[in-house]
Amino acid sequence: MARYGILTSGGDCPGLNAVIRGAVLEGNAVHGQEFVGFLGGYRGLVYNEVKLLTRSAVRGISGRGGTILGTSRVGPYVEPDGGPDAIKAVLEELEVEGVVAIGGDGTMAAANRLMEDGVPMVGVPKTIDNDLEATDYTFGFSTAVEIATEAADRLRTTGDSHMRCMVLEVMGRHAGWIAMYAGIAAGAHTILIPEAPESLEQICEWVVSVKDRRRAPLVIVAEGFTLPEMADAFSDRGLDEFNRPRLGGIGDILAPLIEERTGITTRATTLGHIQRGGVPTAFDRVLGTRFGQAISDVLADGDWGKMVALRGTEIVRVPFSDAVGHTKNVPLGFYNGARALFG
Ligand code: F6P
């Protein structure tokens, strides 16, 4: 029986467990495959920390948030123990023929490098940010949008009661997908995204026009949004494990500026990791399950170096090179369509 490894790497994301379950069930039932899970992302692959993924180990997990394997941002080339030779030795010892890496851009870049160094790898894309160019949607995004929309709805009732301007900051790194979807769904009066800097004057104009209609303004801001005078997205939390600035805090910058300029009492809420926690939506469970099943088929074909992706309603295979380093931004036409209704 052919045996394969699965790992989840990078930030966690609702739907990861559905992928693991989908791969194990399809692999067992259709292809006669067996799976082990590497614990804590690439760290488990380097340090040979595994658990057997039987049918019963994945029973009922698709509705659970997080990942049963744990995750980390440790890369496979971690010094001094990582690198292709160490990893090949682990795979040989476990009689594992290849590895499924479930992750975002950094995970896929590492998988691609391992492939080039002779380690058989395939990939499944994940991120709540929905910013991978190679796929129409990533699982996790739908759940994050639902949570952000509910938060916005809740802010609206307290904002209405006090006639305050409420600012909700959502995640997304340098893409505004979560802000756009949650903002449109919640009927926000202003949506601010990294792809479309807006001046403070313009933002305040929208806020005041809402107040003039005797409504409480609701502003949704993506963490990567910049005012025109800002060179980079706001960050005062240091770097993450990939040496990228940790974003977050622009809502707290904006709220006092809006209050000062408009005289309207303004409060900011940063939603943070709540967007990544808890049960996945049905959409994310279905997409995760389909990705999991599809990656088992990729393994059966020995189609190494491929990542599964959603195009329209179809699951397709794309080379790692197509998947890495291409950020999918919110198209300006989409933003401008929503912007026509701001204020
Ligand atoms: O990429 C997913 C994401 O949740 C981003 O939206 C956010 O900027 C980042 O990860 C937060 O990372 P961490 O979990 O390391 O704080």
Residues whose N, C-alpha, C, O or C-beta is under 5 A from the ligand:
A	BS01	F6P	G11 D129 M171 G172 R173 D240 L247
